[in-house]
């Protein structure tokens, strides 16, 4: 984690304690004293919530804004749009929204 010459922040997922994601964007809002970090999942598959088998990709869920511990004295928000999957093994093709280990769905 370090500042670039332009003053923007470069943050990786490791110091944040977030697994299975990559950081896409870091924005600072000085007036709101907030850092927003946009991440996306790197998980290879989404397991069905009913049978536990891998699902077929089926779009995206709604954007989540999750509060993280403060950084540099600013409120820190993690944004992620979880992927959705449709199970080809369950009757009716149940859908599942991805939930990563570091947040509750």
N, C-alpha and C positions, 0 to 999 in steps of 0.2 A: 504494500500500500504506500503510495508516494504521490506528491504533487508533480504535475508536468510543468514545463516552462510557461504554458499559457495560464496556469493557475487552476486548471480543472483537476479533478481527482481521478486516479486510476486505482480501482479496488478489485481484488480477486475474491473468489468465493471462500477460499481457505481461511483468511483471518476473520471472516464473518461467521465461521462455524456452519456453513451451509454445504450440504453434500448433494451431489448429483445435479449441479447447476453450473451454468456459465454466466458471467456478468455481461449484459449487453450494453448497459448505459448507466451512467451516474450523473445525476442532476442535483445541483444545489440551489435552494431558494433562500437567498439571504434575508429577505423580508420576513419569511415564515420561519427562519432558522431551522430548515429541514433539508435533509439529504434523502433523495429518492434513488434507490438502486433497482434497476430492472434486470431480472434474471430469466433464464429459460432452462427447462429441464434438459438434462443430458441422458436421462434414463432411457435404456434401449426399448423397453416395452412397458405396457400398463397391464397389471394383473386384474382379472375380473373379480369384482367384489363378491360374487356368488360362488364361483367354482375355483378361482385361483389360477386359471389358465391365462396365457397371454392373449390380449385382445387385438383386434385390427383397429388402426387409427380411425377416429370418427370425429374430427373437428376439435374445437377448443371450448373450454368452459368460460366462465366470467372472470374478469380480471380481479385478482385478490390484492389488497393492500394490507400488508402485515407489519406491525410495529416491531422493530428490532431494538436492541440496546442502543443508547445514544452514542454518537461518534463525534469527536471534536466539539463537544458541547451542543450538538444539534440533534433534534429528533431524527431518527433514521427509520425510513419506510422501505420495505422490500416489496416490489411489485412482481407478480408472476401470473401468467395466464396458463392454467393447467390444461393439459391435453385430455381428450376424451377418447375412450375406446369402446368398440362394440364387440361383444363376445360371440364367436361363431360356434361355441361349444354348448351354450345354454339355450334352452327353448325360448323363443321369443327374442333372441339376440339382445340380452340385457346390456345396458350401457354403464360405463364406469368412468368417473372423473378421477384423474390421477391425483394422488396425495403423496407428497414427499415426506420423508422421515422427520423433518425439522418443523413441521406445522401440523395442526389438526384441521381436518376438513369440515 
